[in-house]
């Protein structure tokens, strides 16, 4: 019985992450440069953030090939129905050795700094 009680919360979290992933794929805004990326990359990045953030992905944007954040994709996870900054997150992703990884990320992003387009 104890095993079942331990297993149920894990199953519920997995189901929520899977539903969030599917919703994000259908609704997230992709900047023009991210739209040109291979679908497998977009799905991998979406999976990473869907597993990490309870808020939906608002947008993904490519930083460009130059500068201190070269070749990163910045993902904004935010609830577009509220301006509650504690629920807004920014995640920096980069492909390393063929796999997308989260370099940094967290919540508390001000709505005034949300960028959803390639500069």
Secondary structure, DSSP 8 states (H G I E B T S, - for coil): -HHHHHHHHHHHHHHHHHHHHHHHHHH-EE-HHHHTS-HHHHHHHHHHHHHH-SS-EEEEEE--SSSTTTTEEEEEE--TT---GGG-EEEEEEEETTEEEEEEEEE---GGG---S--
